[in-house]
Amino acid sequence: MSARCSVSAPSERGDDNPFYPWYDHQRTDKYRRTLAYLYLPDGTLANLEIIRQGYGHAYLSFPFSKMDAFRAAEREARETGRGLWAGYRR
């Protein structure tokens, strides 16, 4: 699972999707996938929360603006055995 996901803004789709995308310096990758951060109405960064809870990992092969936060969240999830990291031994 990648830390970056794709979605259209609610106003672009005409519905009440609770996610609000924010695009980094690169809007698509070489495979033409949309790269976006997803924010919830309360300001929570959904991508980061998924990693923090251990249900995803940070794809760090290419630089992006929130790379340090994603790396730290994954490290913390791994060290505390959350989600996919349950039973992981360092």
C-alpha positions as CSV (number, residue, x, y, z in Angstrom):
1,M,0.0,0.0,0.0
2,S,1.4,3.4,-0.9
3,A,1.2,6.4,1.3
4,R,-0.1,8.4,-1.6
5,C,-3.6,7.8,-3.0
6,S,-5.8,9.2,-5.7
7,V,-9.2,11.0,-5.6
8,S,-11.1,13.8,-7.2
9,A,-12.1,16.8,-5.2
10,P,-15.8,16.7,-4.1
11,S,-16.5,19.8,-6.2
12,E,-15.1,18.1,-9.3
13,R,-17.3,15.0,-8.7
14,G,-20.4,16.8,-7.4
15,D,-20.8,14.6,-4.3
16,D,-20.2,14.7,-0.6
17,N,-16.9,12.8,-0.4
18,P,-15.3,13.5,2.9
19,F,-11.8,13.5,1.6
20,Y,-10.1,16.6,0.3
21,P,-7.0,16.1,-1.8
22,W,-3.8,18.1,-1.7
23,Y,-1.2,17.6,-4.4
24,D,2.5,17.8,-3.9
25,H,5.1,19.0,-6.4
26,Q,4.3,16.0,-8.7
27,R,0.6,15.4,-9.4
28,T,1.1,12.0,-11.2
29,D,3.8,9.3,-11.3
30,K,5.4,7.7,-14.4
31,Y,2.4,5.3,-14.6
32,R,0.0,8.3,-14.7
33,R,-1.4,7.5,-11.2
34,T,-2.6,10.5,-9.3
35,L,-0.5,11.3,-6.2
36,A,-2.3,13.1,-3.5
37,Y,-2.5,13.6,0.2
38,L,-6.1,13.0,1.5
39,Y,-7.4,15.2,4.3
40,L,-10.5,14.6,6.3
41,P,-12.9,17.5,7.2
42,D,-11.3,17.7,10.7
43,G,-7.9,18.2,9.2
44,T,-6.6,14.7,9.8
45,L,-4.1,13.6,7.1
46,A,-5.7,10.2,6.2
47,N,-2.5,8.9,4.5
48,L,-0.4,9.6,7.6
49,E,-3.1,8.1,9.9
50,I,-3.1,4.8,7.9
51,I,0.6,4.5,8.3
52,R,0.6,5.6,12.0
53,Q,-2.0,2.9,12.8
54,G,0.2,0.3,11.0
55,Y,-2.2,-0.4,8.1
56,G,0.2,0.8,5.4
57,H,3.8,1.6,4.8
58,A,5.5,4.7,3.5
59,Y,6.7,4.4,-0.1
60,L,10.0,6.2,0.2
61,S,11.7,5.5,-3.2
62,F,11.0,9.1,-4.4
63,P,11.1,12.3,-2.4
64,F,7.9,14.0,-1.3
65,S,7.1,16.9,1.1
66,K,5.8,14.7,4.0
67,M,8.4,12.0,3.7
68,D,9.9,12.6,7.1
69,A,6.6,12.5,8.9
70,F,5.6,9.3,7.0
71,R,8.9,7.7,7.8
72,A,8.6,8.5,11.5
73,A,5.0,7.2,11.6
74,E,6.0,3.9,10.1
75,R,8.9,3.5,12.5
76,E,6.7,4.2,15.4
77,A,4.0,1.7,14.2
78,R,6.7,-0.9,13.6
79,E,8.4,-0.4,17.0
80,T,5.0,-0.5,18.9
81,G,3.7,-3.5,16.9
82,R,0.6,-1.8,15.5
83,G,-1.5,-3.2,12.6
84,L,0.6,-5.1,10.0
85,W,3.6,-4.8,12.3
86,A,2.1,-6.9,15.1
87,G,4.7,-9.6,16.0
88,Y,7.4,-7.9,14.0
89,R,10.8,-8.3,15.6
90,R,13.6,-5.8,15.0
